[in-house]
Amino acid sequence: MSGVDIHVGCDIGGTFTDIVAQMPDGKLHVRKVASRQDDPGQSVVSGLLDLLKDIGASSADVSEIVHGTTIGSNTILQKTGAKTGLITTKGFRDVLEIGRIRTPNMFDLTWEKPEPLVSRRHRLEVGERIGADGEVVVALPEHEVIDAGQFLVDEGIEALAVCYINSFVNADHEKRTSEILSKAFPDLLITASCDVLPEMKEYERTSTTVVNAYLLAAMRRYLENLTRNLGEAGLNAPLLVVSSSGGMLPAEAASDTPVFAVGSGPAGGVMGAARLGQANGFQDAIAFDMGGTTAKASIIEAGEPLLTTEYEFREGISSPSRFIKGGGYMLKVPAIDIAEVGAGGGSIAWVDEGGLLQVGPTSAGADPGPACYGRGNDRPTVTDANVVLGLLNPNGLVGGNLEIDPLLSEAAIKTRIGDPLGLDLIQAAFGIRSLANVTMARAIRSVTVERGRDPRDMALMTFGGSGPVHAVDVAGLLGITTVIVPAMSGLFSSVGMLASDVEHNFVRSLLAPISTLDLDGFSKAVEGLRQDGNTRLRLDGFSKKNIRLSFSADLRYAGQSSELTVPFDPITVRTEGSRILHDAFQELYLDTYGYKNEETVELVNIRLAARGVRSNHLGFEGLEKNVITAETVEGERQAWFSSKNKSNLTPTMPRGIVEQRNVDGPAILEAYDTTIVLPPGASARTDDCGSIVIDVPENATE
């Protein structure tokens, strides 16, 4: 197969690493391997080499590797980032702690404010000042910069954030500070806010810059190790990292600005769901991704994912909600609007001190994994509950490649849940499953109901290894009548990566009322962004015909502290006037909040998403027919679909049978990458993209 052009997508999850290889003729080969907690990149290398061997290809045949990583998010959650310092303008030392002066829930007396990533001792002030008009008020005292840098280095600081007030209109002081520190302390990792977030709002800019500095060492170390390990295996293809907005960044860019890839892991699946929705006609959908560690939800409208320009990363239910602020670390970067909860197949069920059943957020991960794996874990997980209920194959998962022991699941649930709560085995298992379903429904509500969207108007597009096991029940809780299970749903995040483009995001602050907007200044700012985008993508090797530029504007009512982002065409604004922006904002505000008014509308920022369109995009039409993987055989087993403690002798069959005929529930469809549960009353059919479309019964949650 010498000379074959193979494109690879790989996604490292908390339990499994998913690898998809796209051949020149569109055929797809897939592989799931256990994730390695000690060195996540090694699971990519070993899994990919095994897959290439199976298909008779060599390392030299791989021309591109697209990678989704959770290194950024895990580093923040586990507090394992670099020891970080901050140099800022005199008087702004405590911006990180002041934040937005809000709590996420005013009635939660147990809430504890997240500890800043930089201690107060390591936040130092410099007596410089740039005015709001960009003019120098107080010149940069370079000796203070040296003194601050020396103190921080002596304190063992590894990474340093530089964030001066008003640097978004004049970055000279930040740039000079970076030059001084880089020359005096060459081992110090430095991030200046003008290189990460050149826009107004000192707290958001400071927090984003600090998070980038905090992640630099971990992301660079990870990508360097991965690149080296790939190279040693003969895999010298370019490495691209999925960004939080669903585009792709060259590994070098991700190493310099890791804050743009904190949401890298789940973004690929949402982009795949959006492209699938464009192909199969379900352009308004909820992307629901349930893996081994977490469950995630996001909205797709008119075939495109809903994006946000800021979000707070925190434990628990992590959501970019506009109505919940102050609960996490602020990242003001473009990102797909994703809610995430700690409810996955590996989430551990437990009984709290009050005698109530809980599920997650702690996960058994890949090692030791659920109790049924037989690797030493005796605590029950959601997967164990599904095994006991007969919804998962008791002989093994991942097409039989992962052997399991259902007796271990039974023992864990009985000992840890059933006996303490006075429940029999099935009641305890069903309680675990039901609580997980309710938790995931909450995540979906946070991106639908809390955004002014009705989930009943959308289809639920489910993927991840565990998503199709729970999707119909979750849909029933939300009143959703249609569930879509894409081809290769268990590896769909990797599939989605192969449908993404290289993307870079740029922003310019331009604060002005829309009614008096200077169109010449507006056009000048647009052209500056256009030049930045074209230059960056040409450096990435894209020609003019493969460059796509999408502009948007951050708008708000005068006096508000947050904005809504609306797309615009620069030519239309130039020819028809700024009223176009005003009307678009009013319409979006009404859709989001349910009302609008005639207050003055302000322009805050202009944004550019510069995309380099890849010529080898994965197509979704007839996708199932292009998948090369193993199918299971037909059979039957007892399965429980309700809490009434009555089992059904349920047929089990290969997923591909839906290509031949419709299937009515109760039934269980099994594939290499996932299991699809059809409760009584559900009906499954296929579409032209190889997806399974399920009609949800009214009594799905009974």
C-alpha positions as CSV (number, residue, x, y, z in Angstrom):
1,M,0.0,0.0,0.0
2,S,3.0,2.3,-0.4
3,G,2.1,5.9,-1.2
4,V,-1.5,5.6,0.3
5,D,-2.8,8.9,1.6
6,I,-4.3,8.0,5.0
7,H,-5.8,10.6,7.4
8,V,-6.2,9.7,11.0
9,G,-8.4,11.1,13.7
10,C,-7.7,10.1,17.3
11,D,-9.5,11.0,20.5
12,I,-8.2,10.2,24.0
13,G,-11.0,9.7,26.4
14,G,-11.0,8.9,30.1
15,T,-11.6,5.2,29.4
16,F,-10.9,4.5,25.7
17,T,-8.8,6.0,23.0
18,D,-10.6,6.0,19.7
19,I,-8.8,5.9,16.3
20,V,-10.3,6.3,12.9
21,A,-8.2,5.9,9.7
22,Q,-9.7,7.4,6.5
23,M,-8.5,5.9,3.3
24,P,-8.3,7.7,-0.1
25,D,-11.4,6.0,-1.3
26,G,-13.4,7.1,1.7
27,K,-13.3,3.7,3.5
28,L,-12.9,4.0,7.3
29,H,-11.0,1.6,9.6
30,V,-11.6,1.9,13.3
31,R,-9.9,0.8,16.6
32,K,-10.7,1.3,20.3
33,V,-7.9,0.8,22.8
34,A,-7.7,1.4,26.6
35,S,-6.4,4.8,27.5
36,R,-3.2,5.0,29.5
37,Q,-3.4,7.4,32.4
38,D,0.4,7.6,32.8
39,D,1.2,8.5,29.2
40,P,-2.0,9.1,27.2
41,G,-0.1,9.6,23.9
42,Q,1.3,6.1,24.0
43,S,-2.3,4.7,23.5
44,V,-2.5,6.7,20.3
45,V,0.8,5.4,19.0
46,S,0.3,1.7,19.9
47,G,-3.3,1.7,18.7
48,L,-2.5,3.4,15.4
49,L,0.4,1.0,14.7
50,D,-1.9,-2.0,15.4
51,L,-4.5,-0.6,13.1
52,L,-2.1,0.1,10.3
53,K,-0.7,-3.5,10.6
54,D,-4.2,-4.9,10.3
55,I,-5.0,-3.0,7.1
56,G,-1.6,-3.7,5.5
57,A,-0.4,-0.1,5.6
58,S,2.8,1.4,6.8
59,S,3.6,4.5,9.0
60,A,4.8,6.3,5.9
61,D,1.3,6.1,4.4
62,V,-0.2,8.4,7.1
63,S,-0.3,12.0,5.8
64,E,-2.2,13.7,8.6
65,I,-3.0,13.1,12.3
66,V,-5.9,15.0,13.9
67,H,-5.9,14.8,17.6
68,G,-8.4,15.7,20.4
69,T,-6.9,16.0,23.8
70,T,-8.1,16.5,27.4
71,I,-4.6,17.5,28.7
72,G,-5.8,21.1,29.2
73,S,-9.0,20.4,31.0
74,N,-7.4,17.6,33.1
75,T,-4.5,19.9,34.1
76,I,-6.9,22.5,35.5
77,L,-9.1,20.0,37.2
78,Q,-6.1,18.2,38.8
79,K,-4.2,21.4,39.6
80,T,-1.1,20.0,38.0
81,G,-0.1,23.1,35.9
82,A,3.1,25.1,36.0
83,K,3.8,27.2,39.1
84,T,2.6,30.5,37.7
85,G,3.2,34.2,38.4
86,L,1.5,37.4,37.2
87,I,2.9,40.9,36.4
88,T,0.2,43.5,36.1
89,T,-0.4,47.3,36.3
90,K,-0.1,48.9,39.7
91,G,-3.5,48.8,41.4
92,F,-4.7,45.6,39.6
93,R,-3.1,42.9,41.7
94,D,-6.3,41.4,43.0
95,V,-8.3,41.3,39.8
96,L,-8.3,37.5,39.8
97,E,-9.9,37.3,43.2
98,I,-12.4,40.2,42.7
99,G,-13.5,38.6,39.4
100,R,-17.1,39.5,38.6
101,I,-18.1,39.9,42.3
102,R,-20.7,37.2,41.9
103,T,-21.4,33.7,43.1
104,P,-22.9,31.0,40.8
105,N,-25.8,30.4,43.2
106,M,-26.7,33.0,45.8
107,F,-28.6,30.5,47.9
108,D,-25.7,27.9,48.1
109,L,-24.1,28.5,51.5
110,T,-21.6,25.6,51.0
111,W,-20.0,27.1,47.8
112,E,-16.3,27.7,48.0
113,K,-14.7,30.1,45.6
114,P,-12.1,28.5,43.3
115,E,-8.6,29.2,44.4
116,P,-6.8,31.5,41.9
117,L,-4.2,29.7,39.8
118,V,-1.7,32.4,40.9
119,S,-1.2,33.0,44.6
120,R,-1.3,36.6,45.8
121,R,2.4,36.5,46.7
122,H,3.2,35.8,43.1
123,R,1.1,38.6,41.6
124,L,3.3,41.6,41.3
125,E,2.6,45.2,40.2
126,V,4.6,47.4,37.8
127,G,4.1,51.2,37.8
128,E,3.2,51.6,34.1
129,R,0.0,52.9,32.7
130,I,-1.6,53.1,29.2
131,G,-4.7,55.3,28.9
132,A,-8.0,54.1,27.5
133,D,-7.1,56.1,24.3
134,G,-3.9,54.1,23.9
135,E,-1.6,57.0,25.0
136,V,1.2,56.4,27.5
137,V,0.3,57.9,30.8
138,V,3.2,56.4,32.8
139,A,6.2,55.0,31.0
140,L,7.2,51.4,31.6
141,P,9.8,51.2,34.5
142,E,12.0,48.5,33.1
143,H,14.0,48.1,36.3
144,E,10.7,47.2,38.1
145,V,10.1,44.5,35.4
146,I,13.6,43.0,36.1
147,D,13.1,43.1,39.8
148,A,9.7,41.4,39.6
149,G,11.0,38.8,37.2
150,Q,14.0,38.0,39.5
151,F,11.7,37.7,42.6
152,L,9.4,35.3,40.8
153,V,12.2,33.2,39.4
154,D,13.8,33.0,42.9
155,E,10.4,31.8,44.1
156,G,10.5,28.9,41.6
157,I,7.9,30.3,39.2
158,E,8.0,28.4,35.9
159,A,5.4,30.3,33.8
160,L,4.5,34.0,33.9
161,A,1.5,35.9,32.7
162,V,1.8,39.6,31.7
163,C,-1.4,41.6,31.7
164,Y,-1.4,45.4,31.7
165,I,-4.5,47.6,31.8
166,N,-5.6,48.9,28.4
167,S,-3.0,46.8,26.5
168,F,-5.8,45.8,24.1
169,V,-5.5,49.3,22.5
170,N,-1.7,49.7,22.9
171,A,0.4,46.6,23.6
172,D,3.8,48.3,23.5
173,H,4.4,47.9,27.3
174,E,3.4,44.2,27.3
175,K,5.6,43.4,24.3
176,R,8.6,45.2,25.8
177,T,8.0,43.5,29.1
178,S,8.1,40.1,27.3
179,E,11.3,41.0,25.5
180,I,13.0,42.1,28.8
181,L,11.9,38.9,30.7
182,S,12.7,36.5,27.8
183,K,16.3,37.9,27.6
184,A,16.9,38.0,31.3
185,F,15.2,34.7,32.2
186,P,15.3,32.5,29.1
187,D,13.8,29.4,30.9
188,L,10.7,31.3,32.0
189,L,7.5,30.5,30.0
190,I,5.9,33.9,29.2
191,T,2.4,34.7,28.0
192,A,1.3,38.3,27.3
193,S,-2.4,39.1,27.1
194,C,-1.9,40.9,23.8
195,D,-0.9,37.5,22.2
196,V,-3.9,35.7,23.7
197,L,-6.8,38.0,24.2
198,P,-6.4,41.6,22.9
199,E,-9.8,42.9,24.1
200,M,-11.3,44.9,26.9
201,K,-12.4,43.6,30.4
202,E,-9.4,43.3,32.7
203,Y,-10.7,40.3,34.7
204,E,-11.6,38.2,31.7
205,R,-8.3,39.1,29.9
206,T,-6.2,38.4,33.1
207,S,-7.9,35.1,33.8
208,T,-7.5,33.9,30.2
209,T,-3.9,34.9,30.1
210,V,-3.1,33.2,33.4
211,V,-4.8,30.0,32.4
212,N,-2.7,30.0,29.2
213,A,0.5,30.4,31.2
214,Y,-0.6,27.7,33.7
215,L,-1.1,25.2,30.9
216,L,2.0,26.0,28.8
217,A,4.4,23.5,30.3
218,A,1.9,20.6,30.4
219,M,0.7,21.1,26.9
220,R,4.2,21.6,25.4
221,R,5.5,18.6,27.3
222,Y,2.6,16.4,26.1
223,L,2.7,17.5,22.4
224,E,6.5,17.2,22.3
225,N,6.4,13.7,23.8
226,L,3.6,12.7,21.4
227,T,5.4,14.1,18.4
228,R,8.6,12.3,19.4
229,N,6.8,9.0,20.1
230,L,5.1,9.2,16.7
231,G,8.3,10.0,15.0
232,E,10.1,7.1,16.6
233,A,7.3,4.9,15.2
234,G,7.9,6.3,11.7
235,L,4.7,8.5,11.9
236,N,6.1,11.8,10.8
237,A,2.8,13.2,9.4
238,P,1.7,16.7,10.5
239,L,-0.1,16.7,13.9
240,L,-3.2,18.9,14.3
241,V,-5.0,19.6,17.6
242,V,-8.7,20.2,17.7
243,S,-9.5,23.6,19.3
244,S,-12.4,24.4,21.7
245,S,-14.3,26.0,18.8
246,G,-14.2,22.8,16.7
247,G,-11.5,23.9,14.3
248,M,-8.0,22.6,14.2
249,L,-4.7,24.1,15.2
250,P,-1.2,23.1,14.1
251,A,0.6,21.5,17.1
252,E,2.9,24.4,17.3
253,A,0.0,26.9,17.7
254,A,-1.6,24.7,20.4
255,S,1.7,24.6,22.3
256,D,1.9,28.4,22.4
257,T,-1.8,29.0,23.1
258,P,-3.2,25.9,24.9
259,V,-6.1,28.0,26.3
260,F,-7.7,27.6,22.9
261,A,-7.7,23.8,23.2
262,V,-9.1,23.3,26.8
263,G,-12.3,22.0,25.2
264,S,-10.5,20.0,22.6
265,G,-11.8,16.6,23.6
266,P,-15.6,17.0,23.0
267,A,-15.4,19.5,20.2
268,G,-14.7,16.9,17.5
269,G,-17.9,15.0,18.1
270,V,-20.1,18.2,18.0
271,M,-18.5,19.2,14.7
272,G,-19.2,15.7,13.3
273,A,-22.8,16.0,14.5
274,A,-23.2,19.3,12.8
275,R,-21.9,17.9,9.5
276,L,-24.1,14.9,9.8
277,G,-27.1,17.2,10.4
278,Q,-26.3,19.0,7.2
279,A,-26.3,15.7,5.3
280,N,-29.3,14.0,6.8
281,G,-31.6,17.0,7.2
282,F,-31.7,17.1,11.0
283,Q,-30.1,20.6,11.2
284,D,-31.6,21.4,14.5
285,A,-30.4,18.8,17.0
286,I,-28.8,18.2,20.4
287,A,-25.4,16.6,20.3
288,F,-25.3,14.2,23.2
289,D,-21.9,12.5,23.9
290,M,-21.7,10.0,26.7
291,G,-18.3,8.3,27.2
292,G,-16.7,6.5,30.0
293,T,-16.0,9.5,32.3
294,T,-18.4,12.3,31.4
295,A,-21.5,13.2,29.4
296,K,-21.7,16.3,27.3
297,A,-24.4,18.2,25.5
298,S,-24.5,20.9,22.9
299,I,-26.9,22.6,20.5
300,I,-26.8,22.5,16.7
301,E,-28.9,25.1,15.0
302,A,-29.3,25.4,11.2
303,G,-26.5,22.8,10.8
304,E,-23.9,24.7,12.8
305,P,-22.9,24.3,16.5
306,L,-23.8,27.0,18.9
307,L,-20.6,28.9,19.8
308,T,-19.8,31.1,22.8
309,T,-17.0,33.6,23.2
310,E,-16.5,32.8,26.9
311,Y,-17.0,30.0,29.4
312,E,-16.1,29.1,33.0
313,F,-14.3,25.9,33.5
314,R,-15.2,24.2,36.8
315,E,-16.0,20.9,38.4
316,G,-19.5,19.5,38.5
317,I,-21.8,20.6,35.7
318,S,-19.5,22.7,33.6
319,S,-21.6,24.9,31.3
320,P,-21.0,28.3,29.6
321,S,-24.4,29.5,30.8
322,R,-24.9,33.2,30.6
323,F,-27.0,33.1,33.7
324,I,-24.5,31.3,36.0
325,K,-21.2,33.2,36.6
326,G,-18.4,33.1,39.1
327,G,-18.1,29.4,39.6
328,G,-14.9,28.6,37.8
329,Y,-11.9,29.8,35.8
330,M,-12.9,32.3,33.2
331,L,-11.7,31.5,29.6
332,K,-12.7,34.2,27.2
333,V,-12.0,32.3,24.0
334,P,-14.2,31.0,21.1
335,A,-15.7,27.6,22.1
336,I,-18.5,25.3,21.3
337,D,-21.2,25.8,23.9
338,I,-21.0,22.5,25.7
339,A,-22.3,21.4,29.1
340,E,-20.5,18.6,30.8
341,V,-21.4,16.4,33.8
342,G,-19.5,13.6,35.5
343,A,-21.9,10.9,34.4
344,G,-20.3,8.4,32.1
345,G,-20.2,4.6,31.8
346,G,-17.3,4.5,34.3
347,S,-18.9,6.9,36.8
348,I,-19.0,5.3,40.3
349,A,-22.3,4.8,42.2
350,W,-22.2,5.4,45.9
351,V,-24.3,6.1,49.0
352,D,-23.7,9.4,50.7
353,E,-23.8,10.0,54.5
354,G,-27.5,10.8,54.3
355,G,-28.3,7.5,52.8
356,L,-29.0,8.8,49.3
357,L,-27.8,7.2,46.1
358,Q,-25.3,9.2,44.1
359,V,-23.6,8.6,40.7
360,G,-20.3,10.3,39.8
361,P,-18.5,12.5,39.3
362,T,-15.6,10.2,40.3
363,S,-14.9,7.7,37.5
364,A,-13.2,4.3,37.5
365,G,-11.6,5.3,34.2
366,A,-9.8,2.8,32.0
367,D,-7.7,1.3,34.8
368,P,-9.0,-0.3,36.9
369,G,-12.3,0.4,35.1
370,P,-15.8,-0.8,36.0
371,A,-16.0,-3.8,38.4
372,C,-16.8,-6.2,35.6
373,Y,-13.4,-5.6,34.1
374,G,-11.9,-7.7,36.9
375,R,-9.0,-5.3,37.5
376,G,-9.4,-4.8,41.2
377,N,-12.2,-2.2,41.4
378,D,-15.1,-3.4,43.7
379,R,-17.2,-0.2,43.4
380,P,-20.2,-0.3,41.0
381,T,-20.4,1.9,37.9
382,V,-23.1,2.8,35.4
383,T,-21.6,0.2,33.1
384,D,-22.0,-2.4,35.8
385,A,-25.6,-1.5,36.2
386,N,-26.2,-1.9,32.5
387,V,-24.5,-5.3,32.6
388,V,-26.7,-6.5,35.4
389,L,-29.8,-5.2,33.6
390,G,-28.8,-7.2,30.5
391,L,-28.4,-4.2,28.4
392,L,-24.7,-4.8,27.7
393,N,-23.3,-8.1,26.4
394,P,-22.3,-10.1,29.4
395,N,-19.6,-11.9,27.4
396,G,-17.6,-8.8,26.5
397,L,-17.4,-5.3,25.1
398,V,-15.7,-3.6,22.2
399,G,-16.8,-6.4,19.8
400,G,-15.8,-9.1,22.3
401,N,-12.2,-7.8,22.6
402,L,-12.8,-6.7,26.2
403,E,-13.8,-9.6,28.3
404,I,-16.0,-8.9,31.4
405,D,-17.4,-10.8,34.3
406,P,-21.0,-10.0,35.1
407,L,-20.7,-11.7,38.5
408,L,-18.3,-9.0,39.6
409,S,-20.9,-6.3,38.6
410,E,-23.6,-8.1,40.6
411,A,-21.3,-8.3,43.7
412,A,-20.3,-4.7,43.6
413,I,-23.9,-3.4,43.2
414,K,-25.3,-5.7,45.9
415,T,-22.6,-4.9,48.4
416,R,-22.2,-1.2,47.9
417,I,-25.7,-0.2,46.9
418,G,-28.4,-2.9,47.3
419,D,-27.6,-4.0,50.9
420,P,-27.1,-0.5,52.3
421,L,-30.4,0.8,50.8
422,G,-32.4,-2.4,51.2
423,L,-32.9,-2.9,47.5
424,D,-32.7,-6.1,45.5
425,L,-30.1,-6.4,42.7
426,I,-32.3,-5.2,39.9
427,Q,-33.8,-2.3,41.8
428,A,-30.3,-1.1,42.8
429,A,-29.0,-1.4,39.2
430,F,-32.0,0.3,37.8
431,G,-31.6,3.1,40.4
432,I,-28.1,3.7,39.3
433,R,-29.1,3.9,35.6
434,S,-32.1,6.1,36.3
435,L,-30.0,8.6,38.4
436,A,-27.4,8.8,35.6
437,N,-30.2,9.5,33.1
438,V,-31.6,12.3,35.2
439,T,-28.1,13.8,35.6
440,M,-27.5,13.8,31.9
441,A,-30.9,15.3,31.2
442,R,-29.9,18.2,33.4
443,A,-26.9,18.9,31.2
444,I,-29.1,18.9,28.1
445,R,-31.5,21.3,29.8
446,S,-28.6,23.7,30.6
447,V,-27.9,24.2,26.9
448,T,-31.5,24.2,25.7
449,V,-34.0,25.5,28.2
450,E,-31.5,27.9,29.8
451,R,-30.7,29.2,26.3
452,G,-34.4,29.8,25.4
453,R,-34.6,26.6,23.3
454,D,-37.2,23.9,23.5
455,P,-35.5,20.4,23.4
456,R,-38.8,19.0,22.1
457,D,-38.2,20.8,18.8
458,M,-34.9,19.0,18.2
459,A,-33.6,15.5,17.6
460,L,-31.2,14.0,20.0
461,M,-28.0,13.0,18.1
462,T,-26.2,10.6,20.4
463,F,-22.7,9.2,20.3
464,G,-19.9,8.1,22.6
465,G,-19.5,4.5,23.7
466,S,-22.3,4.8,26.2
467,G,-24.6,7.3,24.6
468,P,-26.8,5.0,22.6
469,V,-27.2,2.8,25.7
470,H,-29.1,5.6,27.5
471,A,-30.3,7.9,24.7
472,V,-33.9,6.8,24.4
473,D,-34.5,7.0,28.1
474,V,-32.8,10.5,28.3
475,A,-34.9,11.6,25.3
476,G,-38.1,10.5,27.1
477,L,-37.2,12.6,30.1
478,L,-37.0,15.7,27.9
479,G,-40.0,15.0,25.6
480,I,-37.8,14.4,22.6
481,T,-39.4,12.2,20.0
482,T,-36.4,11.4,17.7
483,V,-33.0,9.9,18.5
484,I,-30.3,9.6,15.9
485,V,-27.3,7.2,16.4
486,P,-24.6,8.0,13.8
487,A,-22.5,5.4,12.1
488,M,-19.5,4.7,14.3
489,S,-21.2,6.5,17.2
490,G,-18.8,5.0,19.7
491,L,-15.9,6.7,17.9
492,F,-17.7,9.7,16.6
493,S,-15.5,12.3,18.1
494,S,-12.6,11.0,16.0
495,V,-14.9,10.8,13.0
496,G,-15.9,14.5,13.5
497,M,-12.3,15.6,13.6
498,L,-11.8,14.3,10.1
499,A,-14.7,16.7,9.0
500,S,-13.1,19.8,10.6
501,D,-11.0,22.6,9.1
502,V,-7.9,24.3,10.3
503,E,-9.1,27.4,12.2
504,H,-7.5,30.5,13.8
505,N,-9.5,33.2,15.7
506,F,-8.7,36.9,15.9
507,V,-10.4,39.8,17.7
508,R,-10.2,43.6,17.6
509,S,-11.9,45.8,20.2
510,L,-13.9,48.7,18.7
511,L,-16.2,50.1,21.4
512,A,-18.8,52.5,19.9
513,P,-22.6,52.9,19.7
514,I,-24.0,51.4,16.5
515,S,-26.0,54.5,15.7
516,T,-22.8,56.6,15.4
517,L,-20.4,53.9,14.2
518,D,-17.5,55.2,12.1
519,L,-17.8,52.9,9.1
520,D,-14.3,53.9,7.9
521,G,-12.8,52.8,11.2
522,F,-14.9,49.7,11.1
523,S,-13.7,48.8,7.7
524,K,-10.1,49.4,8.7
525,A,-10.5,47.1,11.6
526,V,-12.1,44.4,9.4
527,E,-9.3,44.7,6.8
528,G,-6.7,44.4,9.6
529,L,-8.3,41.1,10.7
530,R,-8.6,39.9,7.2
531,Q,-4.8,40.4,6.7
532,D,-4.1,38.6,10.0
533,G,-6.2,35.6,9.0
534,N,-4.8,35.3,5.4
535,T,-1.2,35.6,6.6
536,R,-1.7,32.9,9.3
537,L,-3.4,30.4,7.0
538,R,-0.8,31.0,4.2
539,L,1.9,30.1,6.8
540,D,-0.1,26.9,7.4
541,G,0.2,26.1,3.6
542,F,-3.3,27.1,2.4
543,S,-3.8,28.8,-0.9
544,K,-6.3,31.6,-1.4
545,K,-9.0,29.3,-2.9
546,N,-9.0,27.2,0.3
547,I,-9.3,30.2,2.8
548,R,-12.7,31.1,4.3
549,L,-13.1,34.1,6.5
550,S,-16.1,34.5,8.7
551,F,-16.7,37.8,10.6
552,S,-18.9,38.4,13.6
553,A,-19.5,41.2,16.1
554,D,-19.9,41.3,19.9
555,L,-22.9,43.6,20.6
556,R,-24.8,44.6,23.8
557,Y,-27.2,47.2,25.1
558,A,-25.4,50.2,26.6
559,G,-24.7,49.6,30.2
560,Q,-24.6,45.8,30.0
561,S,-21.5,43.8,30.9
562,S,-22.0,40.8,28.5
563,E,-22.5,40.6,24.8
564,L,-24.2,38.5,22.1
565,T,-22.2,37.6,19.0
566,V,-23.8,38.0,15.6
567,P,-22.3,37.1,12.2
568,F,-22.0,39.8,9.5
569,D,-20.9,40.4,5.9
570,P,-18.4,43.3,5.8
571,I,-19.6,44.3,2.3
572,T,-23.2,44.4,3.4
573,V,-22.4,46.5,6.4
574,R,-20.3,48.9,4.2
575,T,-23.0,49.3,1.6
576,E,-26.2,49.2,3.7
577,G,-25.0,50.7,7.0
578,S,-24.6,49.7,10.6
579,R,-28.4,49.2,11.0
580,I,-27.8,45.7,9.7
581,L,-25.8,44.9,12.9
582,H,-28.5,46.6,15.1
583,D,-31.3,44.5,13.7
584,A,-29.4,41.2,13.8
585,F,-28.6,41.9,17.5
586,Q,-32.2,42.7,18.3
587,E,-33.4,39.4,16.7
588,L,-30.8,37.3,18.5
589,Y,-31.6,39.0,21.9
590,L,-35.3,38.3,21.5
591,D,-34.6,34.6,20.7
592,T,-32.2,34.3,23.6
593,Y,-34.0,36.2,26.4
594,G,-37.6,36.4,25.2
595,Y,-37.7,40.2,24.9
596,K,-36.0,43.2,23.4
597,N,-36.0,46.9,23.9
598,E,-35.0,50.1,22.2
599,E,-31.9,50.9,24.3
600,T,-28.7,52.0,22.6
601,V,-26.8,49.1,21.0
602,E,-23.1,49.1,21.3
603,L,-20.4,47.4,19.3
604,V,-17.7,45.9,21.5
605,N,-15.5,43.6,19.4
606,I,-15.1,42.4,15.9
607,R,-14.1,38.8,15.5
608,L,-12.7,36.7,12.6
609,A,-12.7,32.9,12.3
610,A,-10.2,32.2,9.6
611,R,-10.6,28.7,8.2
612,G,-8.3,26.7,6.0
613,V,-10.6,24.2,4.1
614,R,-9.0,20.8,3.9
615,S,-9.4,19.1,0.5
616,N,-10.0,15.6,2.0
617,H,-13.1,16.3,4.1
618,L,-14.9,13.3,5.4
619,G,-18.3,12.9,3.7
620,F,-21.3,11.6,5.7
621,E,-23.5,10.3,2.9
622,G,-23.6,6.5,3.0
623,L,-21.1,6.5,5.9
624,E,-22.2,3.2,7.4
625,K,-21.4,1.4,4.1
626,N,-17.8,2.7,4.3
627,V,-17.0,1.4,7.8
628,I,-14.7,-1.6,8.1
629,T,-15.3,-3.3,11.4
630,A,-16.6,-6.5,13.0
631,E,-20.3,-7.2,13.6
632,T,-21.8,-9.4,16.3
633,V,-24.2,-12.4,15.7
634,E,-27.9,-12.6,16.5
635,G,-29.1,-14.0,19.8
636,E,-31.3,-13.2,22.8
637,R,-31.0,-12.5,26.5
638,Q,-33.0,-11.3,29.5
639,A,-33.1,-7.5,29.8
640,W,-34.8,-5.1,32.2
641,F,-36.2,-1.9,30.7
642,S,-38.3,-0.6,33.6
643,S,-38.4,-0.4,37.4
644,K,-41.3,-2.9,37.5
645,N,-38.8,-5.7,38.0
646,K,-40.0,-7.6,35.0
647,S,-37.5,-8.8,32.4
648,N,-38.0,-9.3,28.7
649,L,-36.5,-12.0,26.6
650,T,-34.9,-9.6,24.3
651,P,-33.4,-10.2,20.8
652,T,-29.9,-9.1,20.3
653,M,-28.7,-8.4,16.7
654,P,-25.9,-6.8,14.8
655,R,-26.3,-3.0,14.2
656,G,-26.1,-3.6,10.4
657,I,-29.5,-5.4,10.4
658,V,-31.2,-2.1,10.3
659,E,-29.8,-1.6,6.9
660,Q,-32.0,-4.5,5.8
661,R,-35.2,-3.9,7.8
662,N,-36.8,-1.7,10.5
663,V,-36.4,-3.0,14.1
664,D,-39.0,-2.6,16.8
665,G,-38.2,-2.8,20.5
666,P,-37.6,-4.4,22.8
667,A,-34.3,-5.1,21.0
668,I,-30.5,-4.6,21.5
669,L,-28.4,-3.7,18.6
670,E,-24.7,-4.4,19.1
671,A,-21.6,-3.2,17.2
672,Y,-17.9,-3.0,17.7
673,D,-18.0,0.5,19.1
674,T,-21.3,0.7,21.0
675,T,-24.6,-0.9,22.0
676,I,-28.0,0.6,21.0
677,V,-30.8,-0.1,23.4
678,L,-34.4,-0.1,22.0
679,P,-36.9,-0.3,24.8
680,P,-40.5,-1.6,24.2
681,G,-42.3,0.7,21.9
682,A,-39.3,2.2,20.2
683,S,-38.7,1.7,16.5
684,A,-35.5,2.0,14.6
685,R,-34.8,2.6,10.9
686,T,-31.8,3.8,8.8
687,D,-31.2,6.9,6.7
688,D,-29.0,7.7,3.7
689,C,-26.0,8.5,6.0
690,G,-26.0,5.1,7.6
691,S,-27.4,6.5,10.9
692,I,-30.1,4.7,12.9
693,V,-33.1,6.9,13.5
694,I,-35.2,5.9,16.5
695,D,-38.8,6.9,17.2
696,V,-39.1,7.4,21.0
697,P,-42.2,5.9,22.7
698,E,-44.2,8.1,25.0
699,N,-43.6,5.8,27.9
700,A,-39.8,5.6,27.4
701,T,-39.0,6.5,31.0
702,E,-41.5,4.3,32.8
